[in-house]
Structures are given as structure tokens and as C-alpha cells.
Amino acid sequence: MKFPIFMMWVPVGLIAGGLARPVMRTGGYGLIADLALGLAGSLIGGLLFLVFDTSLEVGWPTMCVGTFVGAASVIAGQRWWCAHA
């Protein structure tokens, strides 16, 4: 894995976690938990790009969208789990 690609996942995940609070108003465990979930989700989304060996061919914008979707998915899953548990 290339280090610059990994370093792109970190800010995208933190941004997704920060945006989750105002966008998804219900549930959650606070800002720190949202940032951690966003970071974990962005790593998962980025790793999926690496598993399919497409990370270098798709370009930075597409990679950012993929990591953001991964982060938002983890945060939405946590919100859903809290609401239905």
C-alpha cells in the first residue's frame, strides 16, 4: 500500500465523522465516537478499493468518494443499530 493513499483516508474519515453529527441528528455517542467511526469506515472503504486492485487506476476524487461512502456507511450502521437495539 502506498503511504500517500493511506494518508488520504485519514482526513476523509475524520471529515465524514465530523459531518455525521449535524447530518444524522439522532443517536450516536458523541463527536469523538463519530470521528472514530468515520476513520474506521474510511479505512474499510479504502481497503475495499485495494482488495479489488483499483486504487491507483480510479484517481484521487473517486478514491475520496469511496472512502467517504465507507465512513458514512459505518456511521449510519451504528446509528441504525442504536435505534433498533
Buried (B, 14 or more C-beta within 10 A) or exposed (E): EEEEBEEBBBEBBBBBBBBBBEEBEEBBEEEEBBBBBBBBBBBBBBBBBBEEEEBEEEEEEEBBEBBBBBBBBBBBEBBEEEEEE
